[in-house]
Amino acid sequence: MAPLYPVPAPVVVQAPVPPSAVTLAVRLYPANDQATSLGLVHAVVTNDLHGRGTFQATIQGENFVGEATRKAGSSREGLASGTGTRGGYLSCQYSMNSSTLGMGSCRLSNGALFTMHVGG
């Protein structure tokens, strides 16, 4: 015997998909004589949207890889640093104007200084 009422289809509930990581282009513009000889540097920050991320840059064939983090208690200010494949290091401080735009400064272990532009 067939049911008197139609059987409802099963209800599928999907949990909301959390946002994935955001990758931002970073440009380092020379700010002193040591940096001028190195020229414009392109870097990448991948933000995991939990206050951390990865930082990557290549300067004259040396690859720098490290971490980008927000300063404790700040939703805008952060630090990014990376160690190089030839023993150098790059250290940056930045402030975000929005979730995808910011600026700051970077210092290379040889004394080169850069102005940092994030996004855009």
C-alpha positions as CSV (number, residue, x, y, z in Angstrom):
1,M,0.0,0.0,0.0
2,A,1.4,3.4,-1.0
3,P,1.7,6.1,1.7
4,L,-1.2,8.6,1.8
5,Y,1.1,11.6,2.0
6,P,4.3,12.2,0.0
7,V,7.5,11.4,1.8
8,P,9.5,14.7,2.2
9,A,13.0,14.7,0.7
10,P,15.9,14.7,3.3
11,V,17.1,18.1,4.3
12,V,20.8,18.8,3.8
13,V,22.3,21.4,6.0
14,Q,25.7,22.7,5.0
15,A,28.0,24.5,7.5
16,P,29.1,27.9,6.3
17,V,32.4,27.8,4.5
18,P,35.1,29.8,6.4
19,P,36.9,32.3,4.3
20,S,40.1,31.1,2.8
21,A,43.5,32.7,3.0
22,V,44.1,36.0,1.2
23,T,47.2,36.7,-0.8
24,L,48.4,40.3,-1.1
25,A,51.0,41.7,-3.4
26,V,53.7,43.7,-1.6
27,R,56.1,46.2,-3.2
28,L,59.3,47.3,-1.5
29,Y,60.6,50.7,-2.8
30,P,64.3,51.6,-2.2
31,A,64.6,54.2,0.6
32,N,68.4,54.6,0.9
33,D,71.6,54.1,-1.2
34,Q,72.0,50.4,-0.3
35,A,68.5,49.7,-1.4
36,T,68.7,51.8,-4.6
37,S,71.2,49.3,-6.1
38,L,68.8,46.5,-5.4
39,G,65.8,48.2,-7.1
40,L,62.1,47.6,-6.6
41,V,61.4,44.3,-4.8
42,H,58.2,42.3,-5.2
43,A,57.0,40.2,-2.3
44,V,53.9,38.3,-1.2
45,V,52.0,38.1,2.1
46,T,49.4,35.3,2.4
47,N,47.1,36.1,5.3
48,D,45.4,33.1,7.0
49,L,42.7,35.5,8.4
50,H,43.6,34.6,12.0
51,G,46.3,37.2,12.6
52,R,49.1,35.3,10.9
53,G,50.4,34.6,7.5
54,T,53.5,33.8,5.4
55,F,55.9,36.4,3.9
56,Q,58.0,35.7,0.8
57,A,60.4,37.9,-1.1
58,T,63.3,37.5,-3.5
59,I,66.2,40.0,-3.5
60,Q,69.0,39.6,-6.0
61,G,68.4,35.8,-6.2
62,E,68.2,35.3,-2.4
63,N,64.8,33.9,-1.4
64,F,63.4,35.2,1.9
65,V,60.7,33.2,3.6
66,G,59.1,33.9,7.0
67,E,56.0,34.9,8.8
68,A,53.7,38.0,9.0
69,T,51.8,38.6,12.3
70,R,49.7,41.3,13.8
71,K,51.0,43.0,16.9
72,A,49.4,41.9,20.1
73,G,46.2,43.9,20.7
74,S,46.2,45.6,17.3
75,S,44.0,44.8,14.3
76,R,46.1,47.0,12.0
77,E,49.8,46.9,12.9
78,G,52.0,44.0,12.2
79,L,55.5,42.6,11.7
80,A,56.8,40.5,8.8
81,S,60.2,38.9,8.6
82,G,62.0,36.3,6.6
83,T,65.3,34.5,6.6
84,G,67.2,34.2,3.3
85,T,68.7,31.2,1.6
86,R,72.1,32.8,1.8
87,G,72.0,33.8,5.5
88,G,70.4,37.3,5.1
89,Y,67.3,38.5,6.8
90,L,64.5,41.0,6.1
91,S,62.5,42.6,8.8
92,C,59.4,44.8,8.2
93,Q,56.8,46.8,10.2
94,Y,53.5,47.7,8.6
95,S,50.1,49.2,9.3
96,M,47.0,48.2,7.4
97,N,44.6,51.0,6.3
98,S,42.0,48.3,5.3
99,S,42.0,44.5,5.0
100,T,43.9,44.7,1.7
101,L,45.9,48.0,1.8
102,G,48.7,49.1,4.0
103,M,52.2,50.5,4.2
104,G,55.3,50.3,6.3
105,S,59.1,49.9,6.1
106,C,61.6,47.1,5.8
107,R,65.3,46.7,6.6
108,L,67.5,44.2,4.9
109,S,70.4,42.7,6.9
110,N,72.9,44.6,4.8
111,G,71.4,48.0,5.9
112,A,69.2,48.5,2.8
113,L,65.9,50.3,3.8
114,F,62.6,50.0,1.8
115,T,59.2,51.6,1.9
116,M,56.6,48.9,2.0
117,H,53.3,49.1,0.1
118,V,50.8,46.2,0.7
119,G,48.0,45.5,-1.8
120,G,46.7,47.7,-4.5
